[in-house]
Amino acid sequence: MTPALTQDGAVSRLRLRLQEEEHNGLAFAFRFRLIALGIVAVWLLFAAGPARVGIGVGACVTMMASAWIVYALRSSPQARAVQLAVTVLDVTVITIGTLVPIPGAPDNGLWLEQVFGRRSLFLYLVIYLTASALSYSVRTVILTGAASLVALIGSFIWTALDQARAYGIDLAGAVDLWPMARGIFARLIGPGFVTPEAFLIQQLIFMTLCTGFIAIAVWRARAHLGRTLSAESERNNLARYFSPNLVDRLAGAENDFEAGRESKATVLFVDVVGFTRLMEGQPPQQTINFLRVFHQRMAECIFAHGGTLDKFIGDGVMATFGTPDAQPDDETRALRCALDMVRSVEAWNRGRRTRGLPAVRIAVGVHVGPVLMGAIGSPNRLEYSAVGDTVNVASRLEHLARAHDAAIVASAETLAAAVNSGGFGAADSKHFRPVGAVQVPGRGEPVEVFVVPISNVTAR
């Protein structure tokens, strides 16, 4: 996470989103566990002998009840403690339900021989561990794996004691305990299988690896969600400034937007002429609605020509062409955008006239030159913007449109660069007429300008 994202609350939003996913994961795991345990219970009714049905179905019902407890208390402050207790309970139930001998069987020891021969407990624990991934919680996966490892070790001790009792071996009084226990396990797993040590270590390693892989898979899924949310947040922020065709490229770039960078750009200013008078007597909501429609129309023109929407300034809009990277046709796109803005407002006026509303007039100023691009503002409220003399001149040209009864005022440098690029043909340049050098307020040297009279631009 970058510092800007942290200050903007992205980390908190990500943490909240992950908590929501864990919450949803518990609900999903609850439903899935009910289905799985129901299937196992039905299977036991047909596959298990009459003496084993009660134990198996009882274990399934117990785990269904424990799953409901976790689900019911998922929003409680004690939810994690409950989940910890229920995980230990479930692993214990699986262990007891798997290893407990058949009631009334003539040889209880035979059951444990079959259990270890088939590795039933191990497989059930692996299934339970795998299902824990549905919780979308790394903590739950690791907890389940740890409890399963303890259960496996406990099952070996349980089996050794039970088999020693069945064969009349006194393990408690034995001096060399492990050799005697090893002999018991050798009989259980068969001499042609593996050594008892390998049998035990193999299961422990397998369970540990399963825990690690599943935990990593859940962690990566959570990390992917975090990266996706962060990237989407960054993309949405960029979409406020850049045209859609640049957003995807910039979202994956490593540019440091807070560092200032000087470059050539074409700057465009547009605002509503006589906005105060136009909105006089209008309720505030009507003014807000007007600005929303105006800003949307101007933004559509800017994005349609590949420009960057720098900022909204009350009833005005500032845009740049050539940021973050200059293009050979920046001036052409800026001037065509200005023409389209006037046409868009004229189309808007046709609809306003039918509703008896006054016409809207805009003024546009365009100038090309060096600008300094970078993030300005306070650490908590940064804005990526262009500053410099070029910006000031473009703003002054927009204000000069009123004095020349023009819709667009563009500097001669801008028009010349557009024509020289080859993309601004006679059909476009015919709208502009020269005015000559004009004095721009706040600037010592006059600026050669061309204007587009209001009557020269019509809707296409």
Steps between C-alpha positions, in 0.01 A plus 500: 500500500627846417486779757241683292274200501547463872404860563206462267362213710570224248668277759201527732262428214708200397503363854123547522454328165709202611300476821183497292644219287586300813148562626353384169745207498367376833146507364608316185699245701196440723274418207765288329573310822132420553482355149825304539408362843156408375656303215741327742215415739294344221805309376564364851144371521574267211876441530551469875391198692204528739735537795686788337203701372428661834858616545539631146165675476542636851834653400338658192215647703745637758704671229185640341407651835850645549491648149169667583652650816783658298251627243260640760776682689699616196420866576567470872809660659589148619471354149870412471513337843188297414657395171815390682301291746280348230803409285655312791162337568457392137847347478436318827168368373662376178776330697267334750241410237767335286700316765235393750454122479174343389280461808464134597747378239678175600843645428528874539862496393402387151329833437814703563697269275252574222504874574876522471509269202258725314626824658135608553571764766774657292276531194209646695729759658639597159146548371414715801819702457425558132149616584642763735619694194137596440521727802734732303704535817869410519470487878224238481700282259811508719294431812328205334832360381657534844202331667514220241872446564435472872215258430726281286764479771230435759352224285837320491523514878138385533559212260820391670331487840192320368700240307732446797193430714359263238828303481567513876806723467584729792618818324482705819753276672722445199852636510548513125165653413554591134632159383188334644270764350689466171430128497129568552487743207699261283223243546233762430639637176658176378868418459485547122376858522743743661671529832285636786721807514450565130127438534466758778737755347338463159157589632631789708696640206206456266265679740752779556548551128123501442462763771776711347376476144138571587598789727718646224217456248261690726766765570563547129126526435474768767806679364353486151180652629703771669696577185181501295327743734808724515540496121132576453525786748803637318327458166192686624721782625679518165167499318424833664799652323571309181305389199394132506752400233788606731371368831597134453853591392552743786353263759779254429776759474758569764491878450539710811219748446594701807832601343474804274585447134531768234359424158331661204121500511199671350278654767128565453267703721123517455232662710145632478467864398273691738453204733406716799232682306379176342451337840357809667185413692547125448482266801833339601396155379420641156847654486660170600302314231607755239868463591478121493362501145754760387797319658389168355473643148842664523661185646358289219658734242835495682511121529378453142811684379744329737545792736560508873234657718712706736230647723153646530507865608147602593330555163830444320713206393875474443640231272844415367612318186842339506499386860643285633678447165511741208362387165560649152133592461435656842416842357271348236305302758473800731360729229259234376390446858431874532288494181308195626437671834329789323297259288402297805372811679308603190332158493424544871347840429256356249355284774499790748310725257221242468460520880502880501845525659760762403787402271843423641813659359851378569845645448807287423867594518780281361877546523804275461830515683706355785319399819604341826296189577481359851296439810422819688310563820524366853603141585136417570364659185729470200403608151688413183508823302691719256644835605706767327479797265330293229212427734464867590499608134235243407282625785543863389415410138177342619407828672587697182229314309237733646671812368527353149149350496666165438429146604867396480824693533819310411857618485671514161757247625225250568334537158834492316609183681165334423526587129865393480418161654293424190193399695330841509376555147324782321158376617607563858714811463231684298317570825789712632572858399805705604462786744864592532706568808299563814609601842443226752440625856791425728743438213753744357520367145185500280368172364404437137154343502237350274131495593196300403196731489186361663322487163778296335436175690180306438386159614602222268 
